[in-house]
Amino acid sequence: MKDERVTRLRENRELPAFFPALGMTVEEIGPERVVVRMDVPDAFWTPYGAIHGGVLAALMDTVGGMVVATQLTPADRTATHSFNISYTSFVREKSCRCIGRMLAMARNVATVELEVVREDGTLAAKALGTFGIFRNKNRDPEG
């Protein structure tokens, strides 16, 4: 069932409606990591020529949820519990990438590490997120 979830995410069948509005595209998705590219629309730039930090936060939070979703069945859900971001440099390029990796997962909570990197690979932001896991009680226990 987890493979089915990854396929659904890869094929854009379970992505949030705002995904294309923020210029996000999935570059890599699997059990080890998720990579999402963001080609930032002009509306999300600060007057100082950098991508707004809130847009980077939305990217990181979304990728964190995707990392957890790759470990769940299509009937299960996840939601952010806690999210802590450290911004390390401005993103002044049109595009950036977010790389998410699972650090730990228990039955009802997962911890994910996230990094936003600029086009040249320079770290722009790093986050640690915890995500609640809500398992569908009616699902097949073998799934």
C-alpha positions in Angstrom: 0.0 0.0 0.0 2.9 2.4 0.7 4.1 2.0 -2.9 0.6 2.9 -4.1 0.8 6.1 -2.0 4.2 7.0 -3.6 2.8 6.4 -7.1 -0.2 8.6 -6.3 2.1 11.4 -5.1 4.5 11.0 -8.0 1.5 11.3 -10.5 0.3 14.4 -8.7 -2.9 12.7 -7.6 -2.6 13.6 -3.9 -0.8 17.0 -4.0 -2.4 20.1 -2.5 -4.3 22.4 -4.8 -1.8 25.2 -4.1 1.1 23.1 -5.4 1.1 24.5 -8.9 0.2 28.0 -7.7 3.5 28.2 -5.8 5.4 26.8 -8.8 6.2 23.5 -7.1 7.1 20.3 -9.0 8.1 16.9 -7.7 11.6 16.0 -8.8 12.2 12.9 -6.7 9.9 11.0 -4.4 10.7 7.7 -2.6 11.0 6.1 0.8 14.4 7.7 1.4 13.8 11.3 0.4 11.6 13.7 -1.3 12.8 16.6 -3.5 10.5 19.3 -4.7 11.6 22.2 -7.0 9.9 25.6 -6.7 9.9 28.1 -9.5 8.7 31.0 -7.6 6.0 33.2 -9.1 6.7 37.0 -9.1 4.0 37.6 -6.5 6.0 35.9 -3.8 9.1 38.0 -4.0 9.9 40.6 -1.3 10.6 44.2 -2.4 14.3 43.5 -1.6 14.7 40.9 -4.4 14.4 37.7 -2.4 11.8 34.9 -2.1 9.6 35.6 0.9 10.4 33.4 3.9 6.8 32.4 4.3 6.8 30.9 0.8 9.9 28.9 1.7 8.2 27.8 4.9 5.1 26.6 2.9 7.5 24.6 0.6 9.2 23.0 3.6 6.0 22.1 5.4 4.5 20.6 2.3 7.6 18.5 1.6 7.6 17.4 5.2 4.1 16.1 4.8 5.0 14.3 1.6 8.0 12.6 3.3 5.6 11.2 5.9 2.9 10.3 3.4 5.4 8.0 1.5 5.4 5.8 4.6 1.6 5.7 5.0 -1.3 4.0 3.2 -3.6 6.1 1.0 -6.2 5.9 3.7 -3.9 7.4 6.4 -3.3 11.1 7.0 -0.7 13.4 8.4 -0.6 16.9 9.8 2.1 19.2 11.1 2.5 19.3 14.9 5.7 21.4 15.2 7.9 23.2 12.7 11.2 25.1 13.4 13.0 26.8 10.6 16.4 28.5 10.6 17.1 30.7 7.5 20.7 30.8 6.6 20.8 32.9 3.3 18.5 34.7 1.0 17.2 33.0 -2.1 17.5 35.5 -4.9 17.3 33.1 -7.8 14.0 32.2 -9.5 14.2 28.6 -8.3 15.2 26.6 -5.3 14.8 23.0 -4.1 13.6 21.5 -0.9 15.0 18.1 0.2 13.2 16.2 2.9 14.4 13.1 4.8 12.7 11.0 7.5 14.7 11.0 10.7 12.4 8.9 12.9 8.9 7.5 12.7 6.7 5.9 15.4 3.1 4.8 15.2 1.6 8.3 15.6 4.4 10.8 15.0 7.3 11.3 12.6 10.3 13.6 12.6 11.5 15.0 9.3 14.6 17.0 8.4 14.2 19.6 5.6 16.6 21.8 3.6 16.0 24.5 1.1 19.0 24.9 -1.3 19.6 27.5 -3.9 20.4 26.7 -7.5 24.2 26.5 -6.7 23.5 24.1 -3.8 24.0 26.7 -1.0 21.9 26.1 2.0 19.1 28.7 2.4 17.0 27.2 5.2 17.0 24.2 7.4 14.0 22.9 9.4 13.0 20.1 11.7 9.4 19.2 11.7 7.2 16.7 13.7 4.1 15.4 12.0 1.2 13.6 13.5 0.0 10.4 11.9 -3.7 9.6 11.8 -4.2 6.0 10.8 -7.5 5.0 9.2 -9.1 2.6 11.8 -11.1 0.8 9.0 -8.1 -0.1 6.9 -6.8 -3.6 6.3 -4.2 -4.3 9.0 -2.0 -6.0 6.4 -2.1 -2.8 4.3 
